[in-house]
Amino acid sequence: MIWKIRLAVAALVLSFGCSPSLCAQAAPTPAPKPPTGAIVSHPGWPQAKPADVDSIDHILAALYEVISGPAHQARDWSRMRSLFVPEARLIPVRVSAISPDGKAVAPVSDVIFLTIDDYIARASPRFKADGFFEHGVHNEIADFGDIVSVFSTYESRHSPADATPFARGINSIQLLKDSDRYWIVDVYWDAERPGLTIPPKYLPPSVGASGADAALTGNFLGDWTGQLEYRDYRTDERVSLPTWLNVQVYQNAHTIALNYTYDDGPTKVVHEQTTLTLEAQSRTATVISLDDHTTSVYSVDGLDEFSKRNRGTLTLQGKGTENNKPVDVRITVALGRNLLTWRKETRAAGTTDEFKFRDGYTLTRAEAPRI
């Protein structure tokens, strides 16, 4: 009987190539499936407006804009989703004076992880009850490969007209660079509170405090290099000069001094100084030449959008003289993270003639951008 059982087992081994126990050990382990990307695994995710996500500046501006608005105004949550990768997180720091066991202790810090839907559910009642307007006043940017990290200092107001914010803090924003667009991966933030204030290095340079006018001028500060191009009065030809510009605070936070140095030939170096004052409330720009003591006051278009991003394009319009004749003046100032252009055009005063180029600067930062 025993020999019959042994023959049966042997037959099984011959027919399957191994004993049942050995076959179980030798069975191949299925290869793990590669993880699916957060973006490609959500093909129905809302599509972003190209202008919202084509640069770091634009996606940050869109983020602040989409959460801002008066009380009872519905937010465009589809637009907000389109800025983020589908599995993004919004992470506020929470500080509590009570420990988990209920005893009063020194403040205890924790974080709350929110999905985009969690954030919407949490913020909607607040936005319905109160106006909420938030914008960035200073950005510190670092990047490597396709990752970007931004320390974005923010101010929050119930109304854009509020003189001072009810809250300030820092949003630590992580971005993904994907082909021709950016995605927000997470926003991790903390706010000022007793014992915690924002260090000056994370505020607009030389400002150290909030204020609409101060924020308008803060991103001009620093050293720039490039060229001045101007149209010669007599020949109508254009002349270019290598130019260096240093911009500093002048007397107060909303007035800056522009210190120009021109290379006007092998043995001639020219220095000039001009001040620029931008005032959001009156929507004016005052330009004073400290060399010839002339003052020009211009109306300004574009301040609202400029104040949201602390950079952008301003159009100054006013009166002046050219070759001892009165003229209408139009100055277009475009400030980017690393590029500054200033273009002056004129036409005969009181006419509808086309504006004609007078002079212009094209300048880039002389050091790596810090804002």
LUMMARTOR-60077 format. One line per field, with one value per residue (C-alpha): residue number from 1; residue in one letter; x, y, z. Coordinates in steps of 0.02 Angstrom, whole numbers, plus 50000, padded with zeros to 5 digits. Each point is the difference from the previous one (the first is absolute). Example, Ala and Ser with C-alpha at 12.3 -4.5 7.8 and 13.67 -1.06 7.14 Angstrom:
<nodes>
pos: [1,2]
code: [A,S]
xx: [50615,50069]
yy: [49775,50172]
zz: [50390,49967]
</nodes>
This chain:
<nodes>
pos: [1,2,3,4,5,6,7,8,9,10,11,12,13,14,15,16,17,18,19,20,21,22,23,24,25,26,27,28,29,30,31,32,33,34,35,36,37,38,39,40,41,42,43,44,45,46,47,48,49,50,51,52,53,54,55,56,57,58,59,60,61,62,63,64,65,66,67,68,69,70,71,72,73,74,75,76,77,78,79,80,81,82,83,84,85,86,87,88,89,90,91,92,93,94,95,96,97,98,99,100,101,102,103,104,105,106,107,108,109,110,111,112,113,114,115,116,117,118,119,120,121,122,123,124,125,126,127,128,129,130,131,132,133,134,135,136,137,138,139,140,141,142,143,144,145,146,147,148,149,150,151,152,153,154,155,156,157,158,159,160,161,162,163,164,165,166,167,168,169,170,171,172,173,174,175,176,177,178,179,180,181,182,183,184,185,186,187,188,189,190,191,192,193,194,195,196,197,198,199,200,201,202,203,204,205,206,207,208,209,210,211,212,213,214,215,216,217,218,219,220,221,222,223,224,225,226,227,228,229,230,231,232,233,234,235,236,237,238,239,240,241,242,243,244,245,246,247,248,249,250,251,252,253,254,255,256,257,258,259,260,261,262,263,264,265,266,267,268,269,270,271,272,273,274,275,276,277,278,279,280,281,282,283,284,285,286,287,288,289,290,291,292,293,294,295,296,297,298,299,300,301,302,303,304,305,306,307,308,309,310,311,312,313,314,315,316,317,318,319,320,321,322,323,324,325,326,327,328,329,330,331,332,333,334,335,336,337,338,339,340,341,342,343,344,345,346,347,348,349,350,351,352,353,354,355,356,357,358,359,360,361,362,363,364,365,366,367,368,369,370,371]
code: [M,I,W,K,I,R,L,A,V,A,A,L,V,L,S,F,G,C,S,P,S,L,C,A,Q,A,A,P,T,P,A,P,K,P,P,T,G,A,I,V,S,H,P,G,W,P,Q,A,K,P,A,D,V,D,S,I,D,H,I,L,A,A,L,Y,E,V,I,S,G,P,A,H,Q,A,R,D,W,S,R,M,R,S,L,F,V,P,E,A,R,L,I,P,V,R,V,S,A,I,S,P,D,G,K,A,V,A,P,V,S,D,V,I,F,L,T,I,D,D,Y,I,A,R,A,S,P,R,F,K,A,D,G,F,F,E,H,G,V,H,N,E,I,A,D,F,G,D,I,V,S,V,F,S,T,Y,E,S,R,H,S,P,A,D,A,T,P,F,A,R,G,I,N,S,I,Q,L,L,K,D,S,D,R,Y,W,I,V,D,V,Y,W,D,A,E,R,P,G,L,T,I,P,P,K,Y,L,P,P,S,V,G,A,S,G,A,D,A,A,L,T,G,N,F,L,G,D,W,T,G,Q,L,E,Y,R,D,Y,R,T,D,E,R,V,S,L,P,T,W,L,N,V,Q,V,Y,Q,N,A,H,T,I,A,L,N,Y,T,Y,D,D,G,P,T,K,V,V,H,E,Q,T,T,L,T,L,E,A,Q,S,R,T,A,T,V,I,S,L,D,D,H,T,T,S,V,Y,S,V,D,G,L,D,E,F,S,K,R,N,R,G,T,L,T,L,Q,G,K,G,T,E,N,N,K,P,V,D,V,R,I,T,V,A,L,G,R,N,L,L,T,W,R,K,E,T,R,A,A,G,T,T,D,E,F,K,F,R,D,G,Y,T,L,T,R,A,E,A,P,R,I]
xx: [50000,50141,50086,49839,49994,50181,49967,49853,50105,50138,49875,49942,50178,50036,49840,50020,50189,50005,49913,49853,50104,50145,49884,49923,50173,50054,49845,50054,49948,49902,50101,49927,49911,50092,49915,49886,50033,49878,49964,49982,49889,49869,49963,49840,50086,49953,50108,50093,50000,50171,50029,49973,50137,50131,50119,50036,49938,49836,49955,50036,49893,49860,50007,49976,49869,49891,49979,49968,49834,49862,49879,49871,50098,50018,50178,50049,50046,50023,50134,50081,50005,50082,50150,50037,50050,49847,50072,50071,49993,49969,50085,49967,50102,49891,50062,49907,50028,49922,50091,49909,49973,49907,50132,50049,50178,50109,49932,50003,50022,49917,49948,49837,50004,49860,49954,49937,49821,50037,50063,49847,49882,50098,50018,49830,49901,50132,50002,49810,50001,50148,50098,50170,50140,50174,50152,50186,50119,50167,50060,50159,50022,50114,49996,50088,49951,49810,49973,49972,49984,49929,49992,49857,49965,49814,49884,49814,49865,49811,49998,50133,49973,50052,50155,50075,49980,49913,50126,50172,50102,50101,49938,50130,49946,50071,49981,50028,50063,49914,50044,49924,49905,50017,49898,49980,50046,49967,49976,50067,49973,50021,49939,50068,49946,50062,50183,50014,50027,50059,50189,50051,50083,49826,49926,50022,50180,50024,49814,49982,49813,49840,49922,49938,50120,50150,49957,49990,50181,50080,50040,50093,50138,50173,50130,49961,50106,49958,49988,49920,49939,49947,49952,50117,49906,50103,50027,49851,50123,49996,50148,50035,50103,50050,49908,50005,49858,49993,49827,49982,49865,49998,49931,49848,49945,49897,50137,50153,50161,50060,50188,50059,50177,50030,50155,50005,50166,50177,50030,49825,49890,49836,49903,49817,49874,49809,49867,49837,49850,49852,49841,49861,49863,50021,50057,50144,50185,50119,50169,50131,50170,50122,50125,49897,49868,49848,49841,49871,49837,49913,49837,50027,49904,50027,50025,49863,50075,50176,49957,49934,50163,50121,50062,49926,49974,49960,49954,50041,49923,50027,50078,50180,50116,50110,50124,49916,49827,49851,49963,49886,50102,49965,50117,49979,50086,50005,50072,50030,50090,50164,49961,49963,49954,49960,49939,49963,49898,49944,49890,49957,49892,49812,50008,49941,50163,50078,50123,50181,50142,50112,50105,49994,50092,50016,50078,50023,50047,50186,49984,49890,49821,49946,49817]
yy: [50000,50118,49969,50046,50170,50033,49959,50120,50142,49963,50008,50171,50062,49937,50072,50177,50007,50027,49955,50110,50079,50038,50069,50119,50066,50021,50092,50169,50157,50121,50158,50152,50122,50165,50143,50108,50187,50114,50100,49861,49898,50139,50032,50095,50130,50181,50080,50157,50164,50008,50176,49937,49869,50049,50078,50001,50179,49960,49844,50088,50147,49882,49909,50160,50066,49844,49998,50188,50090,50092,49914,49888,49993,49822,49950,49914,49833,49918,50129,49969,49812,50030,50082,49846,49821,49894,49925,50165,50046,50164,49996,50132,50003,49989,50064,49952,50053,49838,49833,49841,49951,50163,50085,50180,50004,50104,50008,49834,49999,49879,49996,49962,49913,50056,49943,50133,49946,50008,50178,50051,49929,50084,50172,50021,50050,50128,50074,50011,50096,50117,50081,49922,50071,49928,50044,49966,50141,49911,49836,49902,49872,49848,49870,49843,49898,49993,50048,50177,50058,50171,50089,50121,50131,50042,50132,49969,50135,50003,50135,50060,50175,49947,50097,49856,49811,49898,49860,49973,49843,49893,49873,49867,49948,49851,49998,49874,50061,49894,50041,50172,50021,49995,49901,50033,49843,50069,50161,49995,50157,50084,50170,50137,49993,50064,49955,49964,50138,49989,50031,50149,49883,49934,50174,50121,50064,50149,50008,49891,50034,49983,50135,50013,50137,49913,49838,50089,50057,49856,49889,50139,50001,49933,50008,49991,50001,50024,50143,50168,50031,50174,50094,50142,50165,50060,49842,49894,49856,49883,49993,49865,50018,49864,50039,49951,50038,49991,50021,50043,50062,50190,50090,49884,49827,50055,50110,49924,50076,49941,50027,49983,49978,50013,49950,50142,49959,49947,50145,50061,49930,50089,49988,50052,49983,49998,49963,49909,50009,49883,50037,49871,50108,50148,49889,50115,49987,50143,50003,50124,50027,50043,50061,50133,50019,49966,49918,49908,49928,49864,49905,49813,49855,49820,50027,49878,49851,50056,50006,49820,49930,50139,50000,50021,50148,50181,50136,50179,50146,50186,50159,50052,50095,49939,50110,50148,49953,49933,49816,49863,49864,49815,49889,49811,49913,49810,49913,49813,49888,50027,50129,50186,50105,50186,50074,50185,50062,50176,50095,50183,50063,49996,49900,49826,49958,49831,49996,49994,49911,50116,49887,49833,49888,49811,49933,49833,49970,50005,49854,49847,50055,49995,50050]
zz: [50000,50044,49835,49906,50088,49957,49818,49998,50071,49876,49859,50057,50008,49825,49927,50074,50008,50190,50160,50055,50139,49882,49867,50126,50045,49819,49937,49925,50094,49889,49964,50089,49887,49979,50092,49896,49994,50089,49843,49871,50117,49999,49815,50041,50111,49958,49866,50051,49906,49916,50066,50179,49996,49871,50129,50186,50015,49912,50098,50166,49946,49946,50167,50099,49881,50000,50189,50013,49988,50096,50117,49915,49837,49939,49963,49838,50078,49830,49961,50169,49969,49831,50086,50107,49966,50040,50160,50066,50183,50090,50170,50133,50160,50154,50167,50157,50180,50063,49997,49945,50182,50033,50105,49965,49934,49886,49821,49909,49812,49880,49817,49913,49830,49885,49826,49882,50038,50187,49979,49900,50131,50139,49916,49916,50157,50045,49825,50004,50165,49974,49861,49978,49892,50007,49897,50003,50045,49983,49924,50033,49860,49986,49862,49940,49849,49997,50182,50061,50181,50042,50168,49961,50133,50000,50071,50029,50003,50012,49865,49877,50072,50176,50052,50097,49983,50134,49973,49927,49978,49882,49874,49961,49826,49906,49811,49862,49830,49869,49819,49968,50163,50190,50127,50186,50099,50174,50099,50179,50102,50168,50060,50111,50182,50168,50010,49813,49871,49821,49987,49891,49874,49954,49977,49854,50011,50115,50036,50154,50012,49903,49893,49821,49946,50078,49912,49832,50009,50094,49850,49909,50130,49962,49863,49815,49842,49816,49879,49965,49823,49948,49841,49954,49979,49851,49897,50059,50017,50148,50118,50129,50159,50124,50161,50183,50120,50189,50081,50184,50118,50003,50154,50016,49945,49849,49926,49919,49935,49829,49988,49820,49935,49812,49903,49872,49920,50044,50120,50044,50138,50040,50164,50020,50141,49986,50130,49966,50118,49972,50097,49987,50076,49882,49855,49961,49966,50037,49912,50062,49920,50139,49871,49910,50138,49890,50063,49895,50065,49899,50012,50011,49922,50054,50187,50051,49909,50045,50185,49995,49934,50053,49822,49827,49884,50044,49875,50052,49904,50021,49929,49968,49886,49860,49911,50089,49932,50100,49974,50062,50086,50016,50102,50005,50146,50001,50153,50003,50121,49908,49863,50007,49847,49996,49835,49976,49851,49955,49878,49970,50144,49972,49839,49954,49913,50032,50144,49944,50088,50103,50110,50087,50122,49993,50160,50087,50179,50031,50122,50013,50034,50181,49979]
</nodes>
